[in-house]
Each structure stands twice: as C-alpha cells, then as structure tokens.
Amino acid sequence: MDATSFVTFLSAALFVIGALGVLLRRSALLIFMSVELMLNAANLAFVTFAHRWGQLDGQVTVFFIMTIAAAEVAVGLALIVTIFRTKRSTSVDELAQLRG
C-alpha cells in the first residue's frame, strides 16, 4: 500500500467519524466539531490528490475551504453561545422548541 492510498483511507475514516458524530450526537458543540472534522477530512483528500497528480488545484481549494470554515466557526460559535445563554443547554433536542 503506497502513501496515497493510506492517506486516502485515513481521510475517508475521518470523514465517516465526523458523519457519525453529526448523526449520533445531541450536543450542538459536538455536532459542530464533527462538521469541522468532515471539512478537514475533505481538505486532506484534496491535498493528497493534488500532491499525487502534481497540481496545485487541490491546495488552492483547501485554502478557500479553510477560509469558509473560519467564517463558519465565527458565526456558528456565536450562535451556540447565544443559544446557551438563553436556554442554558446546547442540546439539539431542546433547540427544536425554538420554532415559532
């Protein structure tokens, strides 16, 4: 097994762990961390294939994904903190009551 295959399997495993975290967890913070894990798994795959084929397209895509992820973190954490201040919980089950 060469390095590209190993890193591709690692990226797939990280993505699956993140997807399971999104589907199985009830805490908004853990779901948020799982989404970030999925983004990082995709970044790892992009960099791996860019290195394998000797092109910079994957690395440029990773740069844009990291920029969008930073904005997502800022907005997402602000929402989670605001919800925690009003509800005193970050449980996703309790957030369903926010529908008006």
PyMOL CGO cylinders between C-alpha atoms (Angstrom):
from pymol import cmd
from pymol.cgo import CYLINDER

trace = [
    CYLINDER, 0.00, 0.00, 0.00, 1.51, 3.31, -1.02, 0.3, 1, 1, 1, 1, 1, 1,
    CYLINDER, 1.51, 3.31, -1.02, 1.27, 6.59, 0.89, 0.3, 1, 1, 1, 1, 1, 1,
    CYLINDER, 1.27, 6.59, 0.89, -1.53, 7.98, -1.28, 0.3, 1, 1, 1, 1, 1, 1,
    CYLINDER, -1.53, 7.98, -1.28, -3.79, 5.02, -0.55, 0.3, 1, 1, 1, 1, 1, 1,
    CYLINDER, -3.79, 5.02, -0.55, -3.06, 5.19, 3.16, 0.3, 1, 1, 1, 1, 1, 1,
    CYLINDER, -3.06, 5.19, 3.16, -3.84, 8.91, 3.38, 0.3, 1, 1, 1, 1, 1, 1,
    CYLINDER, -3.84, 8.91, 3.38, -6.98, 8.43, 1.28, 0.3, 1, 1, 1, 1, 1, 1,
    CYLINDER, -6.98, 8.43, 1.28, -8.22, 5.72, 3.65, 0.3, 1, 1, 1, 1, 1, 1,
    CYLINDER, -8.22, 5.72, 3.65, -7.35, 7.94, 6.62, 0.3, 1, 1, 1, 1, 1, 1,
    CYLINDER, -7.35, 7.94, 6.62, -9.32, 10.79, 5.06, 0.3, 1, 1, 1, 1, 1, 1,
    CYLINDER, -9.32, 10.79, 5.06, -12.30, 8.51, 4.46, 0.3, 1, 1, 1, 1, 1, 1,
    CYLINDER, -12.30, 8.51, 4.46, -12.14, 7.21, 8.03, 0.3, 1, 1, 1, 1, 1, 1,
    CYLINDER, -12.14, 7.21, 8.03, -12.04, 10.75, 9.44, 0.3, 1, 1, 1, 1, 1, 1,
    CYLINDER, -12.04, 10.75, 9.44, -14.98, 11.74, 7.26, 0.3, 1, 1, 1, 1, 1, 1,
    CYLINDER, -14.98, 11.74, 7.26, -17.02, 8.72, 8.43, 0.3, 1, 1, 1, 1, 1, 1,
    CYLINDER, -17.02, 8.72, 8.43, -16.22, 9.50, 12.08, 0.3, 1, 1, 1, 1, 1, 1,
    CYLINDER, -16.22, 9.50, 12.08, -17.38, 13.09, 11.51, 0.3, 1, 1, 1, 1, 1, 1,
    CYLINDER, -17.38, 13.09, 11.51, -20.56, 11.96, 9.77, 0.3, 1, 1, 1, 1, 1, 1,
    CYLINDER, -20.56, 11.96, 9.77, -21.35, 9.56, 12.61, 0.3, 1, 1, 1, 1, 1, 1,
    CYLINDER, -21.35, 9.56, 12.61, -20.75, 12.39, 15.07, 0.3, 1, 1, 1, 1, 1, 1,
    CYLINDER, -20.75, 12.39, 15.07, -23.25, 14.59, 13.25, 0.3, 1, 1, 1, 1, 1, 1,
    CYLINDER, -23.25, 14.59, 13.25, -25.85, 11.82, 13.09, 0.3, 1, 1, 1, 1, 1, 1,
    CYLINDER, -25.85, 11.82, 13.09, -25.49, 10.38, 16.60, 0.3, 1, 1, 1, 1, 1, 1,
    CYLINDER, -25.49, 10.38, 16.60, -24.63, 13.28, 18.90, 0.3, 1, 1, 1, 1, 1, 1,
    CYLINDER, -24.63, 13.28, 18.90, -27.15, 15.58, 20.60, 0.3, 1, 1, 1, 1, 1, 1,
    CYLINDER, -27.15, 15.58, 20.60, -24.85, 18.40, 21.73, 0.3, 1, 1, 1, 1, 1, 1,
    CYLINDER, -24.85, 18.40, 21.73, -24.57, 21.33, 19.32, 0.3, 1, 1, 1, 1, 1, 1,
    CYLINDER, -24.57, 21.33, 19.32, -20.87, 21.72, 20.16, 0.3, 1, 1, 1, 1, 1, 1,
    CYLINDER, -20.87, 21.72, 20.16, -20.07, 18.10, 19.34, 0.3, 1, 1, 1, 1, 1, 1,
    CYLINDER, -20.07, 18.10, 19.34, -22.05, 18.31, 16.10, 0.3, 1, 1, 1, 1, 1, 1,
    CYLINDER, -22.05, 18.31, 16.10, -20.14, 21.48, 15.24, 0.3, 1, 1, 1, 1, 1, 1,
    CYLINDER, -20.14, 21.48, 15.24, -16.81, 19.75, 15.92, 0.3, 1, 1, 1, 1, 1, 1,
    CYLINDER, -16.81, 19.75, 15.92, -17.90, 16.79, 13.79, 0.3, 1, 1, 1, 1, 1, 1,
    CYLINDER, -17.90, 16.79, 13.79, -18.64, 19.09, 10.85, 0.3, 1, 1, 1, 1, 1, 1,
    CYLINDER, -18.64, 19.09, 10.85, -15.18, 20.59, 11.23, 0.3, 1, 1, 1, 1, 1, 1,
    CYLINDER, -15.18, 20.59, 11.23, -13.68, 17.08, 11.25, 0.3, 1, 1, 1, 1, 1, 1,
    CYLINDER, -13.68, 17.08, 11.25, -15.51, 16.33, 8.00, 0.3, 1, 1, 1, 1, 1, 1,
    CYLINDER, -15.51, 16.33, 8.00, -14.15, 19.54, 6.43, 0.3, 1, 1, 1, 1, 1, 1,
    CYLINDER, -14.15, 19.54, 6.43, -10.62, 18.65, 7.48, 0.3, 1, 1, 1, 1, 1, 1,
    CYLINDER, -10.62, 18.65, 7.48, -11.01, 15.13, 6.05, 0.3, 1, 1, 1, 1, 1, 1,
    CYLINDER, -11.01, 15.13, 6.05, -12.03, 16.65, 2.73, 0.3, 1, 1, 1, 1, 1, 1,
    CYLINDER, -12.03, 16.65, 2.73, -9.04, 19.01, 2.91, 0.3, 1, 1, 1, 1, 1, 1,
    CYLINDER, -9.04, 19.01, 2.91, -6.71, 16.07, 3.50, 0.3, 1, 1, 1, 1, 1, 1,
    CYLINDER, -6.71, 16.07, 3.50, -8.13, 14.29, 0.46, 0.3, 1, 1, 1, 1, 1, 1,
    CYLINDER, -8.13, 14.29, 0.46, -7.75, 17.40, -1.72, 0.3, 1, 1, 1, 1, 1, 1,
    CYLINDER, -7.75, 17.40, -1.72, -4.11, 17.89, -0.69, 0.3, 1, 1, 1, 1, 1, 1,
    CYLINDER, -4.11, 17.89, -0.69, -3.34, 14.19, -1.17, 0.3, 1, 1, 1, 1, 1, 1,
    CYLINDER, -3.34, 14.19, -1.17, -4.70, 14.08, -4.70, 0.3, 1, 1, 1, 1, 1, 1,
    CYLINDER, -4.70, 14.08, -4.70, -3.12, 17.42, -5.60, 0.3, 1, 1, 1, 1, 1, 1,
    CYLINDER, -3.12, 17.42, -5.60, 0.25, 16.05, -4.48, 0.3, 1, 1, 1, 1, 1, 1,
    CYLINDER, 0.25, 16.05, -4.48, -0.34, 12.75, -6.29, 0.3, 1, 1, 1, 1, 1, 1,
    CYLINDER, -0.34, 12.75, -6.29, -1.07, 14.42, -9.61, 0.3, 1, 1, 1, 1, 1, 1,
    CYLINDER, -1.07, 14.42, -9.61, 1.40, 17.28, -9.17, 0.3, 1, 1, 1, 1, 1, 1,
    CYLINDER, 1.40, 17.28, -9.17, -1.12, 20.09, -9.48, 0.3, 1, 1, 1, 1, 1, 1,
    CYLINDER, -1.12, 20.09, -9.48, -1.97, 23.00, -7.23, 0.3, 1, 1, 1, 1, 1, 1,
    CYLINDER, -1.97, 23.00, -7.23, -5.75, 22.93, -7.77, 0.3, 1, 1, 1, 1, 1, 1,
    CYLINDER, -5.75, 22.93, -7.77, -6.40, 20.86, -4.65, 0.3, 1, 1, 1, 1, 1, 1,
    CYLINDER, -6.40, 20.86, -4.65, -4.23, 23.07, -2.47, 0.3, 1, 1, 1, 1, 1, 1,
    CYLINDER, -4.23, 23.07, -2.47, -5.95, 26.22, -3.71, 0.3, 1, 1, 1, 1, 1, 1,
    CYLINDER, -5.95, 26.22, -3.71, -9.33, 24.60, -2.99, 0.3, 1, 1, 1, 1, 1, 1,
    CYLINDER, -9.33, 24.60, -2.99, -8.15, 23.79, 0.54, 0.3, 1, 1, 1, 1, 1, 1,
    CYLINDER, -8.15, 23.79, 0.54, -7.22, 27.43, 1.05, 0.3, 1, 1, 1, 1, 1, 1,
    CYLINDER, -7.22, 27.43, 1.05, -10.76, 28.50, 0.16, 0.3, 1, 1, 1, 1, 1, 1,
    CYLINDER, -10.76, 28.50, 0.16, -12.32, 25.77, 2.30, 0.3, 1, 1, 1, 1, 1, 1,
    CYLINDER, -12.32, 25.77, 2.30, -10.24, 26.89, 5.27, 0.3, 1, 1, 1, 1, 1, 1,
    CYLINDER, -10.24, 26.89, 5.27, -11.37, 30.49, 4.73, 0.3, 1, 1, 1, 1, 1, 1,
    CYLINDER, -11.37, 30.49, 4.73, -15.02, 29.46, 4.63, 0.3, 1, 1, 1, 1, 1, 1,
    CYLINDER, -15.02, 29.46, 4.63, -14.53, 27.20, 7.67, 0.3, 1, 1, 1, 1, 1, 1,
    CYLINDER, -14.53, 27.20, 7.67, -13.08, 30.11, 9.65, 0.3, 1, 1, 1, 1, 1, 1,
    CYLINDER, -13.08, 30.11, 9.65, -16.16, 32.20, 8.87, 0.3, 1, 1, 1, 1, 1, 1,
    CYLINDER, -16.16, 32.20, 8.87, -18.38, 29.24, 9.78, 0.3, 1, 1, 1, 1, 1, 1,
    CYLINDER, -18.38, 29.24, 9.78, -16.63, 28.89, 13.12, 0.3, 1, 1, 1, 1, 1, 1,
    CYLINDER, -16.63, 28.89, 13.12, -17.15, 32.55, 13.94, 0.3, 1, 1, 1, 1, 1, 1,
    CYLINDER, -17.15, 32.55, 13.94, -20.86, 32.51, 13.10, 0.3, 1, 1, 1, 1, 1, 1,
    CYLINDER, -20.86, 32.51, 13.10, -21.50, 29.02, 14.50, 0.3, 1, 1, 1, 1, 1, 1,
    CYLINDER, -21.50, 29.02, 14.50, -19.86, 29.66, 17.85, 0.3, 1, 1, 1, 1, 1, 1,
    CYLINDER, -19.86, 29.66, 17.85, -21.69, 32.97, 18.19, 0.3, 1, 1, 1, 1, 1, 1,
    CYLINDER, -21.69, 32.97, 18.19, -24.99, 31.18, 17.61, 0.3, 1, 1, 1, 1, 1, 1,
    CYLINDER, -24.99, 31.18, 17.61, -24.13, 28.40, 20.05, 0.3, 1, 1, 1, 1, 1, 1,
    CYLINDER, -24.13, 28.40, 20.05, -23.11, 30.88, 22.76, 0.3, 1, 1, 1, 1, 1, 1,
    CYLINDER, -23.11, 30.88, 22.76, -26.30, 32.90, 22.23, 0.3, 1, 1, 1, 1, 1, 1,
    CYLINDER, -26.30, 32.90, 22.23, -28.48, 29.80, 22.39, 0.3, 1, 1, 1, 1, 1, 1,
    CYLINDER, -28.48, 29.80, 22.39, -26.66, 28.62, 25.51, 0.3, 1, 1, 1, 1, 1, 1,
    CYLINDER, -26.66, 28.62, 25.51, -27.25, 31.96, 27.22, 0.3, 1, 1, 1, 1, 1, 1,
    CYLINDER, -27.25, 31.96, 27.22, -30.98, 31.80, 26.58, 0.3, 1, 1, 1, 1, 1, 1,
    CYLINDER, -30.98, 31.80, 26.58, -31.65, 28.06, 27.01, 0.3, 1, 1, 1, 1, 1, 1,
    CYLINDER, -31.65, 28.06, 27.01, -28.78, 27.06, 29.38, 0.3, 1, 1, 1, 1, 1, 1,
    CYLINDER, -28.78, 27.06, 29.38, -28.24, 24.00, 27.21, 0.3, 1, 1, 1, 1, 1, 1,
    CYLINDER, -28.24, 24.00, 27.21, -26.71, 23.10, 23.85, 0.3, 1, 1, 1, 1, 1, 1,
    CYLINDER, -26.71, 23.10, 23.85, -28.85, 20.02, 23.32, 0.3, 1, 1, 1, 1, 1, 1,
    CYLINDER, -28.85, 20.02, 23.32, -30.24, 19.80, 19.79, 0.3, 1, 1, 1, 1, 1, 1,
    CYLINDER, -30.24, 19.80, 19.79, -33.47, 18.26, 21.11, 0.3, 1, 1, 1, 1, 1, 1,
    CYLINDER, -33.47, 18.26, 21.11, -34.22, 21.42, 23.09, 0.3, 1, 1, 1, 1, 1, 1,
    CYLINDER, -34.22, 21.42, 23.09, -33.45, 23.63, 20.10, 0.3, 1, 1, 1, 1, 1, 1,
    CYLINDER, -33.45, 23.63, 20.10, -36.45, 22.19, 18.27, 0.3, 1, 1, 1, 1, 1, 1,
    CYLINDER, -36.45, 22.19, 18.27, -38.57, 24.29, 20.62, 0.3, 1, 1, 1, 1, 1, 1,
    CYLINDER, -38.57, 24.29, 20.62, -37.23, 27.48, 19.00, 0.3, 1, 1, 1, 1, 1, 1,
    CYLINDER, -37.23, 27.48, 19.00, -39.69, 27.15, 16.13, 0.3, 1, 1, 1, 1, 1, 1,
    CYLINDER, -39.69, 27.15, 16.13, -42.21, 29.91, 16.35, 0.3, 1, 1, 1, 1, 1, 1,
]
cmd.load_cgo(trace, "trace")
